[in-house]
């Protein structure tokens, strides 16, 4: 086969030009790139681009769309630093995730530092780390009852507690009620020593951890003692009316339908409720239906109720956790598919 003849007068296809992004404050720029340029390396790896510092400018090379995403990420993180907030590896990953979720449109884009999505508490300013988290924060502010569903590490409980603490600080509610069903996660712990509080506290530890992240330790203790913050097992909610309160039910997949209905009907005047859970992690005895699963089915579409479904892409813990959740998700889907194939094969044999 003969080689094609190339006309020397044919214009060459132009190479992609670098995008130059300029930053005014060199001190903030140093924080933006990170020690030994580690944040830049993270952006390059996450978006498949090359970012080269040139004084107070950044030259971005790579595919056209990826360059725009990298520009957005750099500008969002710089804006975060200008607002007095820190940038960590987690914030860099969040900016990459949100840029991928929301393609850049000039003048119309979300940001990890967007003030409207920020939750302000006494110990930290919390910003969403995924698009679904942004929807969740907005929903917590706009709806009386919000269900946050999805795997571990998606920020369901953490953001709900942060929003409740913010409401308490701003005097929008008089108290916070944090509840969890006391169900063992597959283990039989046997007799637990101490009084009732000592027995249920281990089940409620994650809620305490979130509180101490939002408020100074002495203030958490003080508010727990005066009843402004109450952390309790779900069983203690029966017969009460919870008014002027931000209510959070965590690990709701382990409630029975009766327990779920009981808590949902506790809401009083000027109260809001967040219900969080992972329907793939039900620890109820075999044959006992999940109250969360039933409630979501019944209440989807009811006015004042919103349901946010988190997925594997929303996991904001260690990157390995995302891969673990994804692997388990694929395993469960394959298992479900095999069961459906066997069921159809059985039905075919019976009808044949």
RAWO-V124234 format. One record per residue. RES is the residue in three letters. SS is DSSP state (~ for helix, > for strand, _ for the rest). Layout:
RES_SS + RES_SS
This chain:
UNK__ + UNK__ + UNK__ + UNK__ + UNK__ + UNK__ + UNK__ + UNK__ + UNK__ + UNK__ + UNK__ + UNK__ + UNK__ + UNK__ + UNK__ + UNK__ + UNK__ + UNK__ + UNK_> + UNK_> + UNK_> + UNK_> + UNK__ + UNK__ + UNK__ + UNK_~ + UNK_~ + UNK_~ + UNK_~ + UNK_~ + UNK_~ + UNK_~ + UNK_~ + UNK__ + UNK_~ + UNK_~ + UNK_~ + UNK_~ + UNK_~ + UNK_~ + UNK_~ + UNK_~ + UNK_~ + UNK_~ + UNK_~ + UNK_~ + UNK_~ + UNK__ + UNK__ + UNK_> + UNK_> + UNK_> + UNK_> + UNK_> + UNK__ + UNK__ + UNK_> + UNK_> + UNK_> + UNK_> + UNK_> + UNK__ + UNK__ + UNK_~ + UNK_~ + UNK_~ + UNK_~ + UNK_~ + UNK_~ + UNK_~ + UNK_~ + UNK_~ + UNK_~ + UNK_~ + UNK_~ + UNK_~ + UNK_~ + UNK_~ + UNK_~ + UNK_~ + UNK_~ + UNK_~ + UNK__ + UNK__ + UNK__ + UNK__ + UNK__ + UNK__ + UNK_~ + UNK_~ + UNK_~ + UNK_~ + UNK_~ + UNK_~ + UNK_~ + UNK_~ + UNK_~ + UNK_~ + UNK_~ + UNK_~ + UNK_~ + UNK__ + UNK__ + UNK__ + UNK__ + UNK__ + UNK__ + UNK__ + UNK__ + UNK__ + UNK__ + UNK__ + UNK__ + UNK__ + UNK_~ + UNK_~ + UNK_~ + UNK__ + UNK_> + UNK_> + UNK__ + UNK__ + UNK__ + UNK__ + UNK_> + UNK_> + UNK__ + UNK__ + UNK__ + UNK__ + UNK_~ + UNK_~ + UNK_~ + UNK_~ + UNK_~ + UNK_~ + UNK_~ + UNK_~ + UNK_~ + UNK_~ + UNK_~ + UNK_~ + UNK__ + UNK__ + UNK_> + UNK_> + UNK_> + UNK_> + UNK_> + UNK__ + UNK__ + UNK__ + UNK__ + UNK__ + UNK__ + UNK_~ + UNK_~ + UNK_~ + UNK_~ + UNK_~ + UNK_~ + UNK_~ + UNK_~ + UNK_~ + UNK_~ + UNK_~ + UNK_~ + UNK_~ + UNK_~ + UNK__ + UNK__ + UNK__ + UNK__ + UNK__ + UNK_> + UNK_> + UNK_> + UNK_> + UNK_> + UNK_> + UNK__ + UNK__ + UNK__ + UNK__ + UNK__ + UNK__ + UNK__ + UNK__ + UNK__ + UNK__ + UNK__ + UNK__ + UNK__ + UNK__ + UNK__ + UNK_~ + UNK_~ + UNK_~ + UNK_~ + UNK_~ + UNK_~ + UNK_~ + UNK_~ + UNK_~ + UNK_~ + UNK_~ + UNK_~ + UNK_~ + UNK_~ + UNK_~ + UNK_~ + UNK_~ + UNK_~ + UNK_~ + UNK__ + UNK__ + UNK_~ + UNK_~ + UNK_~ + UNK_~ + UNK_~ + UNK_~ + UNK_~ + UNK_~ + UNK_~ + UNK_~ + UNK__ + UNK__ + UNK_> + UNK_> + UNK_> + UNK_> + UNK_> + UNK_~ + UNK_~ + UNK_~ + UNK_~ + UNK__ + UNK__ + UNK__ + UNK__ + UNK_> + UNK__ + UNK__ + UNK_> + UNK_> + UNK_> + UNK_> + UNK_> + UNK_> + UNK__ + UNK_~ + UNK_~ + UNK_~ + UNK__ + UNK__ + UNK_~ + UNK_~ + UNK_~ + UNK_~ + UNK_~ + UNK_~ + UNK_~ + UNK_~ + UNK__ + UNK__ + UNK_> + UNK__ + UNK__ + UNK__ + UNK__ + UNK_> + UNK_> + UNK_> + UNK_> + UNK_> + UNK_> + UNK__ + UNK__ + UNK__ + UNK__ + UNK__ + UNK__ + UNK__ + UNK__ + UNK__ + UNK__ + UNK__ + UNK__ + UNK__ + UNK_~ + UNK_~ + UNK_~ + UNK_~ + UNK_~ + UNK_~ + UNK_~ + UNK_~ + UNK_~ + UNK__ + UNK__ + UNK__ + UNK__ + UNK__ + UNK_> + UNK_> + UNK_> + UNK_> + UNK_> + UNK__ + UNK__ + UNK_~ + UNK_~ + UNK_~ + UNK__ + UNK__ + UNK__ + UNK__ + UNK_~ + UNK_~ + UNK_~ + UNK_~ + UNK_~ + UNK_~ + UNK_~ + UNK_~ + UNK_~ + UNK_~ + UNK_~ + UNK_~ + UNK_~ + UNK_~ + UNK_~ + UNK_~ + UNK_~ + UNK_~ + UNK_~ + UNK_~ + UNK_~ + UNK_~ + UNK_~ + UNK_~ + UNK_~ + UNK_~ + UNK_~ + UNK_~ + UNK_~ + UNK_~ + UNK_~ + UNK_~ + UNK_~ + UNK__
